[in-house]
């Protein structure tokens, strides 16, 4: 049995949980999420907590025990507090602008880059160079932040591009004319 899979998940106030055969539906103040479960893992609700159990003792099934528990715990945390990723745009003339459900980036290309914001995600832009991606789904928030990061990866020579907040780059030395 997984040590992580054995831990019960506390359900905070204001969160409702519906356990089905193949999924767990969680609804809270930040939204509603449906987490599909791997086959062979079942959840039960016991006095304000959720507990993950294996249907049968099988070596192939044990590896999904901790995974299923972590996914449901992330969903519970997402509908109560939400998740956040922050990115910085570094470079002269590099900026972002929010227009409806789109973000328009000026990243040194000959054309502006238009990024569509998916449903369930909120993006805020401060000072045209600081982007905050928020939402209840941890996987979707991380994927959207990765897609924005991919638009212009940080250059190791000039240190320009879109980088995660707190990301440390190792500066490479350019060629020397010797």
N, C-alpha and C positions, 0 to 999 in steps of 0.2 A: 504494500500500500504506500501511496505517496504521502510524504509528510505535509506537503502543501494541500493535497486533496483532503486530508483529514480535518483541517481547520474549518470551523463553522464560519459562515458569513453573517455578520450582524446586519439586520435590516433596520435602517433609521426611520424615525417618524416621518410621515408624509410620503412614504414609498410603498407601493402595492406590488405584490409579486404573484404571478399566476404560473404555476408549474404544469406543463403539459408533458406528454410522453417524449417528444423530440426537441422541445425548446422551453426556455424560461422567458416570460414576458415581464419586464420591469417598467413601472411607470412612476415618475417622480416629478419634482418641481421643474427640472431642466428639460424634460422630454420623456419619450417612450422608446424603449429598446427591446428588441427580440433577439435573444442569443440562442442559436441553434446548438444542440448538444451532440457530441459524438455518440454513435450507437453503443449501448452497453452502460452508459452513465446515467443515473437517475438522481434527481434532487428531491428532497423532502423538506417541508417547512415544519420546524419544531420550535415552539415558544419564542418567536421573534428572531429566529435564525434560519438560515438555509444550510443544509448539509448535503454534500455530494457522496454518493455511494456507488459501488460497482454492482452490477446485476449478478455477475458470476466472477469467481476468482480465476482470472485468465492472465497470462503474462502479456499477451498482446493488448489487453484492455487496460492494464495498469498504467501504461504510459500516457493515457488520455485523462486519467483521474485528476492530476494536478492542473493540467491544461484547462479542463472544463471548469474547475473551481476558480481559476484565475480569470477566465473570460467572464464568468458570471459576477465575480467580485469587481472587475473593472466596469461592468455595466451598472452595478449598484452605485459605485463611486461616481460614475458619469452622470447618472440622473439626479444625484444629490448635489455634487459640487461642480462637475464638468471638468474638462481637460483643456490645457492651454499650451501652445507652442509659440515661441517668439522668434522672429527673424529680423536681421538688420541688413539694410542695403548699403553697401560701401562702394563709393566711387563718385567721381565728379560727373554730375549730370544724371546719375542713376536715381530714379525715384519711382514711386507707385502712386496711383490715384484710383479711388473707389468710384465706380459709376454704376449704380444699380446693383445688379447681381454679377458684375464683372469687375476685375481689377486690371487696370491698364498700367503696364510697366514700361519704363524707358531704361533699358539696360545696355546701352551702347551699340545696339544693332541699328540697321538702317530703317527699321520700322518699329512701331510700338508692339509689345507683346501683350495679347489679351488673354486673361485667365478667367475661366468661368468658375464661379463659386458653387459647389454642390449643395444640395438640400441638406439641412441639419448642421451646417457650418456657418459661423459668423466670423467675418474678418474685419478688423479695425486697423486703420493706418494713422500713426502719429508722426507729424513732422515730415511726411513723405518718404521717410527712410526706415521706419520701425513698423513692422507688421506683426499683429497678434492674431493667431488662428485659435478659435475656441469652439467647443461643441461637446455633446455628451458621449459620443462614440470615440474611444481612445484610438482605435485603428484608423478611423476616417480622419481624425485630426492629424495624426502622424503622417498619413499618406498625402494629405493636402499640403502639409508643410514640406514634405519631401519633394512634391511636384513643383512647388514654388522655388525651393532650393535648387532644383534641377534646371530651372530656366537660365541661370547664370551662376555656375559653380564658382566658388572663390578661387582666384588665380594665385598660385603659390609664389609668383614673382612680384606682381604689383599689389597683391592683397585686395583686389577689387572683386565684387560680386555679391551674391545673396548668401548670407551665412546665418547659422543658428545663433541665437543669443548665447554668449559665453563660449562659442567655438574658438579654439585656439589654433591658428595656422602656423606652420613652420615655414618661415620665409626662406625661399631659395635665393641664392646669389646668382645673378646673371653672369653672362660671359664677360671675361675681362680681355681687353684689347692688348695683349702682351706680345 
